[in-house]
Amino acid sequence: MSNVLRVELRNGIAVFTLDRPDRLNAIGTDTVEQLKRALEDVRGDDDVRAVVVAGAGRAFSAGPDLGEIESFTTPGPFRAFVGRLTEAYALLEDFPKPSVAAVHGFAFGGGLELALACDLRVAERGARLGLPEMKLGVLPGAGGTQRLPRLVPPAVAKEMILTGEPIDADRARQVGLVNEVAEPGGALAAAEALAARLAAGAPLALAAGKRLVDYGLGMDLEAAIAYERETVAVLFCTEDRIEGLKAFRERRPGEFRGV
């Protein structure tokens, strides 16, 4: 298995870089397995507080490895491939530490689906984001049809999915697909700066905040608010909550330890 994912630790942030620039960071089985392993490696590392996902070379990712897909001669292997992809993206989405995608060039198909699995997204001005599978006679199969309309208005999601046409970073910001637009060449630095702001937060509260938003969207409002109430009550008992109040009174940044 070739090394197609580079992992670097920078000031409490794990930077995962898709590293197949000669293939525009096409995502194959190797990438999926290495992404899963990287997530497992940093999950229990208390020094890692946030994750940034980026791409080497000219683009974030062109999507799934078409060469690998074209080697499948029956639906079974393709279904298994999509299953592995979906599983890896679910691990990223459910990861207890916040994640930020740094998009440059373009993020298409499975590449955009990878970015959608992150909590937040930064894109360079001029970058294009899209789900072009319709033009190949298929549809996104690794969460694109479900995560996209949870981020943008359904009509925008349908436009992107049913036409297969990409949108640029500025429109992506307008519709809520990306959180920040960086100048050309600045996506990674902007994503790391955003991740650093997240990493400064209390780890238990960060993980709980992710769960409240993600799980609460699938509940009715009354149940979601009850879930919120119980979660906040648990956080009230943590040492980080005590430290947070003390730091506020002393007008200094909190020193959170995840306890």
N, C-alpha and C positions, 0 to 999 in steps of 0.2 A: 504494500500500500504506500503510495507516494505521499509526501507531506504537502497537503494542499490547504492547510489552515495554520497560519502563524499566530502564536499566542505570546503577548508581551504584557508584563505587569508594570504599570506606571502610576506611582503615587496613589495606590489603593484602587486603581482601575485596571481591569483585565481587558486588553484590546485584542479582539479576535479579527484577524485579517484573512479574508478569502485570498488564497495565493496561487491562482492559476491565471496570471495575466495574459498568457499566450492564448488562452481559451475564453477570455473575457469573464473569468471566474465562474464558468459553467459549473453547476452543482450536480455532482454525481454521488455514488454510494460512498466513495472515500471521504468526500466533504462532510456528508451526513454523519458518518461514524466518528470522524475527528471532532466535529462540533459537539456531539453527545459526550465524547470523552473529555473535551475541554470544560464543558459545563459541570461534569461530575468532579473534575479536578479542583475547580475554584469554588464549588458549592460550600465546602467545609473550610475554606481558607478565610479566616477572620480578617486577614489583611486586605482582602478583596471586597470592596463595598459596592462596586458597580461594574457593568460590562459595556463595552463599545464594540459594535460589529461594523467592519469596514471592508473595502475591497482594494486589492492591489492593481496597479496599472490604470487603464483608461476608463474603467467602469466599476460600479459596485458589483453587479452580476447580470449576465445575459439570461439567466434562468437555468433550468435543468440541462444536464449534459445530453444533447440530442444524439450524440454518438452512442451513448449507453442505451438510451431509449430505443433507438433504431435497431439495436441488437436483439430486442425482445421480439419473439415470433408469435407469442400467444398472450392473451390478456393476463394470465397469472403472474408472470414476472413483472409486468408493468404495475399491476395492482400492489405487488409486494414492494416495489420501488417507491410508489406513492405513499404506501403505508410507512415506510422508513422515514421518508421526508416529513410526513405529517407528525410522526412521533417526535422527531428532533425539534421541529418548530414548537410543538406543544411543551416540550421540556424548557425551551427558551421562554415561552410565554408564561409558564408557571414558575419560573425560576424565582427564588425569594429575593434576589438582588436586582435592582432596576437595570434596564438595558436601553441603550441608545443606538440607533442605526445611523451611520454616516454615509449618505448616498452622494455619489458623484458620477458623472457620465450618464449612466442609466441603470435602472433597476427594473428588469422585465420578468414576467412570469414568476417562476419559483424564487427569483432574486427579490422581487417585490414582496412575495409572500414571506420571505425571511425577514424583511424589514417590517412587515406588518406584525410579525410575532414579537418584535421588540416593543418596549413600553412607549418610547418616544422616537422621533425621527428628525434628523437634520438633513437637508438637501442643499447642494450648491445651486446657485442661480444658473439656469440653463440645463440642469439635469432633467431627465425624462423618466417618468414612472408609469408603468403600464402592465396590463395583463393581455398579451397578444394571442392567447391560445385560440380564440375564436377564429382567427385567420388561418389556423392550422386544422380547423374542423373539430376542435375539442374545447375543453373548458379548464380553468384553473382547478387543480386537484389537491393542493396542499394548504387549504384554508382560505384561498383568495376570495371565493364567492361568499364566505361567511364573515371573515374579519373585516374586509373592506367596507361593507355596508354598516358595520358597527362603528366605523370611524367617520365616514362621510355620508351625506344625504343619500338615501336609496336610489334616487334618480341619477345621481352622479356615478354611483357604483354600477348601476345597470348600463349607463353609457360606456364606462370603461370596459366592462366585461363583455357586453354584447357587440360593441364595435371593434374591440381590440386595440383601439387607438390610445396612445399614451397622453399624459398631461405633463406640463412642465412644472418646475419647482414652485413658481409663483402661484399658479392655479392650485397646486397641491396644498400650499399654505392657506389659500383662501377657503378651500373646502374642508380643511381640518386633517388632511392626510399627513402633512408634516408640521412639526412644531416651530421650526425655525429655518429660514433661508440664509445660507452663508454665501459669501462671495466666492467666485471661482477659485479653486484650490484650497478653500478654507473649511470644507465639511468636517474633516477629521478633527481639526483643532476646535471647531465649534462644538462637535459632539463630545469631545473630551472635557471641554469646559462645562458643558451641561451635566455630564456624568459626574464631574467633581462636585457640583452643587448638590446632586443627589447623594453622593457618597458622604457628604458632610452630615446627613440626617441620621436619625437613630435607626439602626438596622431592623429592630423588631417592628417599629412603626412603619418603616418603608415596606417591609414584606406584608404587613397587615393592610396597609393602604392599597397595595396592588390587589390583594384578595378581595377587599371590600368593593372596589370598582368592578373587577372582572366577574366575581360571583354575583354581586348585587344586581348586575344588569340582567341576570337570568331569573331574578326573583320578583315577586310583586313588591310594591313599595313598602307596605307594612312589614313584611318579613325582612326586607333589606335593611330597614331602619332598626329593627330589633337586632339583626346581626351586627350592625354598626355599634349599637349601644353596648352589646356584650363584648365586642372586640375592644372598644375604648376602655371599658371597665378593667379588662385584663391588662392593658397597657398602663393603666394607672398604678398598677402594683409593681412596675419595673423600676430598676435603679436608673435607667435612662430617663424616665419621666422625672425623677427627683433631680438628676443632673441637669435636665433641660430647664426646669424652673429656677434652679440655683444659678445657672449660666445667664438666664434672662435677667434675674435680679442684679447680677454682677456685671451685666452688659458686656458679655464676652461670648464667643462661640462655644457651643456645648461640646464636651468630650465624651461621646457616646461609645459604649463598649458592647452593646447588643445583649444586655442583661437587665 
